[in-house]
Amino acid sequence: MMLDPFGEERPRVKSAAHEIGQDLSTLSVDELQERITLLETEIRRLQDAKRGKEASKAAADAFFKG
């Protein structure tokens, strides 16, 4: 490991809380539940964004077809 000549620490890159396809065998039941909750929250966020885009597209389609 090489030391920084100016004595400043570089910020560590925080790994994602979950990576698709990662090995799950080392995780506890509690850790698995945390990841399930995290992913369910992300799915809801994605679905909300999709609904917003669909509504915008429908409004644009209605405007330009009228």
PDB file as gemmi writes it, atoms N, CA and C in Angstrom:
CRYST1    1.000    1.000    1.000  90.00  90.00  90.00 P 1                      
ATOM      1  N   MET A   1       0.844  -1.179   0.000  1.00  0.00           N  
ATOM      2  CA  MET A   1       0.000   0.000   0.000  1.00  0.00           C  
ATOM      3  C   MET A   1       0.881   1.230   0.000  1.00  0.00           C  
ATOM      4  N   MET A   2       0.594   2.175  -0.873  1.00  0.00           N  
ATOM      5  CA  MET A   2       1.395   3.380  -1.001  1.00  0.00           C  
ATOM      6  C   MET A   2       0.800   4.498  -0.151  1.00  0.00           C  
ATOM      7  N   LEU A   3       1.651   5.204   0.563  1.00  0.00           N  
ATOM      8  CA  LEU A   3       1.191   6.302   1.405  1.00  0.00           C  
ATOM      9  C   LEU A   3       1.079   7.581   0.599  1.00  0.00           C  
ATOM     10  N   ASP A   4       0.129   8.391   0.968  1.00  0.00           N  
ATOM     11  CA  ASP A   4      -0.067   9.687   0.338  1.00  0.00           C  
ATOM     12  C   ASP A   4       1.015  10.630   0.860  1.00  0.00           C  
ATOM     13  N   PRO A   5       1.850  11.217  -0.016  1.00  0.00           N  
ATOM     14  CA  PRO A   5       2.942  12.076   0.444  1.00  0.00           C  
ATOM     15  C   PRO A   5       2.467  13.338   1.160  1.00  0.00           C  
ATOM     16  N   PHE A   6       1.236  13.733   0.963  1.00  0.00           N  
ATOM     17  CA  PHE A   6       0.714  14.928   1.608  1.00  0.00           C  
ATOM     18  C   PHE A   6      -0.036  14.606   2.898  1.00  0.00           C  
ATOM     19  N   GLY A   7      -0.095  13.350   3.263  1.00  0.00           N  
ATOM     20  CA  GLY A   7      -0.716  12.949   4.506  1.00  0.00           C  
ATOM     21  C   GLY A   7      -2.227  13.043   4.519  1.00  0.00           C  
ATOM     22  N   GLU A   8      -2.821  13.232   3.361  1.00  0.00           N  
ATOM     23  CA  GLU A   8      -4.276  13.320   3.306  1.00  0.00           C  
ATOM     24  C   GLU A   8      -4.860  11.952   2.986  1.00  0.00           C  
ATOM     25  N   GLU A   9      -5.912  11.642   3.686  1.00  0.00           N  
ATOM     26  CA  GLU A   9      -6.589  10.387   3.393  1.00  0.00           C  
ATOM     27  C   GLU A   9      -7.559  10.586   2.248  1.00  0.00           C  
ATOM     28  N   ARG A  10      -7.561   9.659   1.356  1.00  0.00           N  
ATOM     29  CA  ARG A  10      -8.528   9.696   0.268  1.00  0.00           C  
ATOM     30  C   ARG A  10      -9.817   9.061   0.758  1.00  0.00           C  
ATOM     31  N   PRO A  11     -10.949   9.622   0.353  1.00  0.00           N  
ATOM     32  CA  PRO A  11     -12.213   9.026   0.798  1.00  0.00           C  
ATOM     33  C   PRO A  11     -12.362   7.618   0.238  1.00  0.00           C  
ATOM     34  N   ARG A  12     -12.803   6.730   1.090  1.00  0.00           N  
ATOM     35  CA  ARG A  12     -13.030   5.358   0.641  1.00  0.00           C  
ATOM     36  C   ARG A  12     -14.311   5.288  -0.168  1.00  0.00           C  
ATOM     37  N   VAL A  13     -14.267   4.479  -1.190  1.00  0.00           N  
ATOM     38  CA  VAL A  13     -15.450   4.266  -2.003  1.00  0.00           C  
ATOM     39  C   VAL A  13     -16.323   3.266  -1.260  1.00  0.00           C  
ATOM     40  N   LYS A  14     -17.535   3.688  -0.937  1.00  0.00           N  
ATOM     41  CA  LYS A  14     -18.453   2.812  -0.224  1.00  0.00           C  
ATOM     42  C   LYS A  14     -19.091   1.856  -1.228  1.00  0.00           C  
ATOM     43  N   SER A  15     -19.012   0.577  -0.906  1.00  0.00           N  
ATOM     44  CA  SER A  15     -19.615  -0.395  -1.805  1.00  0.00           C  
ATOM     45  C   SER A  15     -21.131  -0.344  -1.666  1.00  0.00           C  
ATOM     46  N   ALA A  16     -21.796  -0.757  -2.708  1.00  0.00           N  
ATOM     47  CA  ALA A  16     -23.255  -0.762  -2.705  1.00  0.00           C  
ATOM     48  C   ALA A  16     -23.744  -1.711  -1.619  1.00  0.00           C  
ATOM     49  N   ALA A  17     -24.896  -1.411  -1.053  1.00  0.00           N  
ATOM     50  CA  ALA A  17     -25.457  -2.265  -0.021  1.00  0.00           C  
ATOM     51  C   ALA A  17     -25.793  -3.648  -0.580  1.00  0.00           C  
ATOM     52  N   HIS A  18     -26.091  -3.693  -1.852  1.00  0.00           N  
ATOM     53  CA  HIS A  18     -26.375  -4.970  -2.491  1.00  0.00           C  
ATOM     54  C   HIS A  18     -25.953  -4.905  -3.941  1.00  0.00           C  
ATOM     55  N   GLU A  19     -25.376  -5.975  -4.392  1.00  0.00           N  
ATOM     56  CA  GLU A  19     -24.975  -6.082  -5.795  1.00  0.00           C  
ATOM     57  C   GLU A  19     -25.706  -7.268  -6.403  1.00  0.00           C  
ATOM     58  N   ILE A  20     -26.368  -7.039  -7.522  1.00  0.00           N  
ATOM     59  CA  ILE A  20     -27.118  -8.101  -8.181  1.00  0.00           C  
ATOM     60  C   ILE A  20     -26.186  -9.270  -8.499  1.00  0.00           C  
ATOM     61  N   GLY A  21     -26.606 -10.465  -8.113  1.00  0.00           N  
ATOM     62  CA  GLY A  21     -25.832 -11.672  -8.396  1.00  0.00           C  
ATOM     63  C   GLY A  21     -24.760 -11.999  -7.378  1.00  0.00           C  
ATOM     64  N   GLN A  22     -24.628 -11.187  -6.341  1.00  0.00           N  
ATOM     65  CA  GLN A  22     -23.565 -11.426  -5.369  1.00  0.00           C  
ATOM     66  C   GLN A  22     -23.851 -12.668  -4.532  1.00  0.00           C  
ATOM     67  N   ASP A  23     -22.797 -13.269  -3.993  1.00  0.00           N  
ATOM     68  CA  ASP A  23     -22.914 -14.459  -3.162  1.00  0.00           C  
ATOM     69  C   ASP A  23     -23.669 -14.111  -1.878  1.00  0.00           C  
ATOM     70  N   LEU A  24     -24.722 -14.834  -1.600  1.00  0.00           N  
ATOM     71  CA  LEU A  24     -25.554 -14.560  -0.427  1.00  0.00           C  
ATOM     72  C   LEU A  24     -25.283 -15.523   0.731  1.00  0.00           C  
ATOM     73  N   SER A  25     -24.408 -16.493   0.514  1.00  0.00           N  
ATOM     74  CA  SER A  25     -24.200 -17.546   1.504  1.00  0.00           C  
ATOM     75  C   SER A  25     -23.587 -17.040   2.808  1.00  0.00           C  
ATOM     76  N   THR A  26     -22.916 -15.916   2.785  1.00  0.00           N  
ATOM     77  CA  THR A  26     -22.265 -15.409   3.992  1.00  0.00           C  
ATOM     78  C   THR A  26     -23.145 -14.449   4.791  1.00  0.00           C  
ATOM     79  N   LEU A  27     -24.340 -14.149   4.286  1.00  0.00           N  
ATOM     80  CA  LEU A  27     -25.208 -13.185   4.948  1.00  0.00           C  
ATOM     81  C   LEU A  27     -26.115 -13.868   5.974  1.00  0.00           C  
ATOM     82  N   SER A  28     -26.369 -13.147   7.062  1.00  0.00           N  
ATOM     83  CA  SER A  28     -27.280 -13.646   8.084  1.00  0.00           C  
ATOM     84  C   SER A  28     -28.718 -13.428   7.635  1.00  0.00           C  
ATOM     85  N   VAL A  29     -29.655 -14.005   8.363  1.00  0.00           N  
ATOM     86  CA  VAL A  29     -31.072 -13.828   8.068  1.00  0.00           C  
ATOM     87  C   VAL A  29     -31.426 -12.339   8.171  1.00  0.00           C  
ATOM     88  N   ASP A  30     -30.918 -11.648   9.194  1.00  0.00           N  
ATOM     89  CA  ASP A  30     -31.190 -10.215   9.348  1.00  0.00           C  
ATOM     90  C   ASP A  30     -30.627  -9.404   8.182  1.00  0.00           C  
ATOM     91  N   GLU A  31     -29.430  -9.756   7.738  1.00  0.00           N  
ATOM     92  CA  GLU A  31     -28.837  -9.041   6.602  1.00  0.00           C  
ATOM     93  C   GLU A  31     -29.640  -9.285   5.328  1.00  0.00           C  
ATOM     94  N   LEU A  32     -30.110 -10.507   5.154  1.00  0.00           N  
ATOM     95  CA  LEU A  32     -30.940 -10.808   3.988  1.00  0.00           C  
ATOM     96  C   LEU A  32     -32.233  -9.994   4.032  1.00  0.00           C  
ATOM     97  N   GLN A  33     -32.861  -9.895   5.199  1.00  0.00           N  
ATOM     98  CA  GLN A  33     -34.089  -9.121   5.325  1.00  0.00           C  
ATOM     99  C   GLN A  33     -33.838  -7.648   5.038  1.00  0.00           C  
ATOM    100  N   GLU A  34     -32.710  -7.107   5.498  1.00  0.00           N  
ATOM    101  CA  GLU A  34     -32.365  -5.710   5.215  1.00  0.00           C  
ATOM    102  C   GLU A  34     -32.260  -5.479   3.711  1.00  0.00           C  
ATOM    103  N   ARG A  35     -31.656  -6.418   3.026  1.00  0.00           N  
ATOM    104  CA  ARG A  35     -31.499  -6.278   1.571  1.00  0.00           C  
ATOM    105  C   ARG A  35     -32.833  -6.419   0.852  1.00  0.00           C  
ATOM    106  N   ILE A  36     -33.682  -7.304   1.343  1.00  0.00           N  
ATOM    107  CA  ILE A  36     -35.021  -7.446   0.754  1.00  0.00           C  
ATOM    108  C   ILE A  36     -35.775  -6.130   0.889  1.00  0.00           C  
ATOM    109  N   THR A  37     -35.729  -5.535   2.073  1.00  0.00           N  
ATOM    110  CA  THR A  37     -36.406  -4.263   2.316  1.00  0.00           C  
ATOM    111  C   THR A  37     -35.829  -3.176   1.423  1.00  0.00           C  
ATOM    112  N   LEU A  38     -34.516  -3.124   1.305  1.00  0.00           N  
ATOM    113  CA  LEU A  38     -33.853  -2.145   0.444  1.00  0.00           C  
ATOM    114  C   LEU A  38     -34.307  -2.294  -1.003  1.00  0.00           C  
ATOM    115  N   LEU A  39     -34.339  -3.527  -1.485  1.00  0.00           N  
ATOM    116  CA  LEU A  39     -34.720  -3.767  -2.881  1.00  0.00           C  
ATOM    117  C   LEU A  39     -36.199  -3.500  -3.115  1.00  0.00           C  
ATOM    118  N   GLU A  40     -37.065  -3.830  -2.144  1.00  0.00           N  
ATOM    119  CA  GLU A  40     -38.483  -3.528  -2.293  1.00  0.00           C  
ATOM    120  C   GLU A  40     -38.717  -2.019  -2.381  1.00  0.00           C  
ATOM    121  N   THR A  41     -37.972  -1.262  -1.567  1.00  0.00           N  
ATOM    122  CA  THR A  41     -38.062   0.199  -1.609  1.00  0.00           C  
ATOM    123  C   THR A  41     -37.610   0.721  -2.968  1.00  0.00           C  
ATOM    124  N   GLU A  42     -36.548   0.153  -3.498  1.00  0.00           N  
ATOM    125  CA  GLU A  42     -36.043   0.576  -4.805  1.00  0.00           C  
ATOM    126  C   GLU A  42     -37.029   0.219  -5.915  1.00  0.00           C  
ATOM    127  N   ILE A  43     -37.667  -0.933  -5.813  1.00  0.00           N  
ATOM    128  CA  ILE A  43     -38.674  -1.327  -6.811  1.00  0.00           C  
ATOM    129  C   ILE A  43     -39.823  -0.328  -6.813  1.00  0.00           C  
ATOM    130  N   ARG A  44     -40.298   0.068  -5.624  1.00  0.00           N  
ATOM    131  CA  ARG A  44     -41.381   1.060  -5.550  1.00  0.00           C  
ATOM    132  C   ARG A  44     -40.936   2.381  -6.170  1.00  0.00           C  
ATOM    133  N   ARG A  45     -39.706   2.781  -5.929  1.00  0.00           N  
ATOM    134  CA  ARG A  45     -39.178   4.028  -6.504  1.00  0.00           C  
ATOM    135  C   ARG A  45     -39.150   3.945  -8.026  1.00  0.00           C  
ATOM    136  N   LEU A  46     -38.718   2.821  -8.553  1.00  0.00           N  
ATOM    137  CA  LEU A  46     -38.673   2.630 -10.005  1.00  0.00           C  
ATOM    138  C   LEU A  46     -40.077   2.623 -10.602  1.00  0.00           C  
ATOM    139  N   GLN A  47     -41.013   1.973  -9.919  1.00  0.00           N  
ATOM    140  CA  GLN A  47     -42.390   1.938 -10.411  1.00  0.00           C  
ATOM    141  C   GLN A  47     -43.001   3.339 -10.412  1.00  0.00           C  
ATOM    142  N   ASP A  48     -42.720   4.134  -9.389  1.00  0.00           N  
ATOM    143  CA  ASP A  48     -43.220   5.513  -9.346  1.00  0.00           C  
ATOM    144  C   ASP A  48     -42.658   6.332 -10.501  1.00  0.00           C  
ATOM    145  N   ALA A  49     -41.362   6.178 -10.769  1.00  0.00           N  
ATOM    146  CA  ALA A  49     -40.742   6.904 -11.880  1.00  0.00           C  
ATOM    147  C   ALA A  49     -41.354   6.473 -13.207  1.00  0.00           C  
ATOM    148  N   LYS A  50     -41.597   5.187 -13.360  1.00  0.00           N  
ATOM    149  CA  LYS A  50     -42.205   4.669 -14.592  1.00  0.00           C  
ATOM    150  C   LYS A  50     -43.602   5.240 -14.780  1.00  0.00           C  
ATOM    151  N   ARG A  51     -44.410   5.259 -13.712  1.00  0.00           N  
ATOM    152  CA  ARG A  51     -45.762   5.813 -13.801  1.00  0.00           C  
ATOM    153  C   ARG A  51     -45.721   7.288 -14.189  1.00  0.00           C  
ATOM    154  N   GLY A  52     -44.776   8.031 -13.631  1.00  0.00           N  
ATOM    155  CA  GLY A  52     -44.646   9.444 -13.977  1.00  0.00           C  
ATOM    156  C   GLY A  52     -44.311   9.635 -15.447  1.00  0.00           C  
ATOM    157  N   LYS A  53     -43.417   8.827 -15.959  1.00  0.00           N  
ATOM    158  CA  LYS A  53     -43.051   8.927 -17.374  1.00  0.00           C  
ATOM    159  C   LYS A  53     -44.201   8.511 -18.277  1.00  0.00           C  
ATOM    160  N   GLU A  54     -44.941   7.485 -17.867  1.00  0.00           N  
ATOM    161  CA  GLU A  54     -46.103   7.065 -18.660  1.00  0.00           C  
ATOM    162  C   GLU A  54     -47.164   8.169 -18.699  1.00  0.00           C  
ATOM    163  N   ALA A  55     -47.361   8.843 -17.556  1.00  0.00           N  
ATOM    164  CA  ALA A  55     -48.345   9.932 -17.515  1.00  0.00           C  
ATOM    165  C   ALA A  55     -47.895  11.094 -18.407  1.00  0.00           C  
ATOM    166  N   SER A  56     -46.612  11.412 -18.382  1.00  0.00           N  
ATOM    167  CA  SER A  56     -46.094  12.487 -19.235  1.00  0.00           C  
ATOM    168  C   SER A  56     -46.250  12.139 -20.708  1.00  0.00           C  
ATOM    169  N   LYS A  57     -45.960  10.891 -21.041  1.00  0.00           N  
ATOM    170  CA  LYS A  57     -46.091  10.452 -22.431  1.00  0.00           C  
ATOM    171  C   LYS A  57     -47.544  10.493 -22.874  1.00  0.00           C  
ATOM    172  N   ALA A  58     -48.457  10.055 -22.014  1.00  0.00           N  
ATOM    173  CA  ALA A  58     -49.882  10.065 -22.354  1.00  0.00           C  
ATOM    174  C   ALA A  58     -50.364  11.504 -22.574  1.00  0.00           C  
ATOM    175  N   ALA A  59     -49.908  12.421 -21.740  1.00  0.00           N  
ATOM    176  CA  ALA A  59     -50.301  13.822 -21.878  1.00  0.00           C  
ATOM    177  C   ALA A  59     -49.760  14.393 -23.186  1.00  0.00           C  
ATOM    178  N   ALA A  60     -48.528  14.093 -23.519  1.00  0.00           N  
ATOM    179  CA  ALA A  60     -47.935  14.574 -24.772  1.00  0.00           C  
ATOM    180  C   ALA A  60     -48.660  13.977 -25.971  1.00  0.00           C  
ATOM    181  N   ASP A  61     -48.947  12.685 -25.890  1.00  0.00           N  
ATOM    182  CA  ASP A  61     -49.668  12.022 -26.991  1.00  0.00           C  
ATOM    183  C   ASP A  61     -51.042  12.675 -27.196  1.00  0.00           C  
ATOM    184  N   ALA A  62     -51.744  12.931 -26.097  1.00  0.00           N  
ATOM    185  CA  ALA A  62     -53.067  13.550 -26.189  1.00  0.00           C  
ATOM    186  C   ALA A  62     -52.981  14.958 -26.774  1.00  0.00           C  
ATOM    187  N   PHE A  63     -51.966  15.698 -26.405  1.00  0.00           N  
ATOM    188  CA  PHE A  63     -51.797  17.070 -26.899  1.00  0.00           C  
ATOM    189  C   PHE A  63     -51.517  17.075 -28.399  1.00  0.00           C  
ATOM    190  N   PHE A  64     -50.598  16.218 -28.833  1.00  0.00           N  
ATOM    191  CA  PHE A  64     -50.198  16.244 -30.231  1.00  0.00           C  
ATOM    192  C   PHE A  64     -51.164  15.539 -31.173  1.00  0.00           C  
ATOM    193  N   LYS A  65     -52.023  14.694 -30.639  1.00  0.00           N  
ATOM    194  CA  LYS A  65     -53.021  14.020 -31.475  1.00  0.00           C  
ATOM    195  C   LYS A  65     -54.284  14.860 -31.594  1.00  0.00           C  
ATOM    196  N   GLY A  66     -54.421  15.838 -30.719  1.00  0.00           N  
ATOM    197  CA  GLY A  66     -55.653  16.629 -30.698  1.00  0.00           C  
ATOM    198  C   GLY A  66     -55.691  17.775 -31.602  1.00  0.00           C  
TER     199      GLY A  66                                                      
END                                                                             
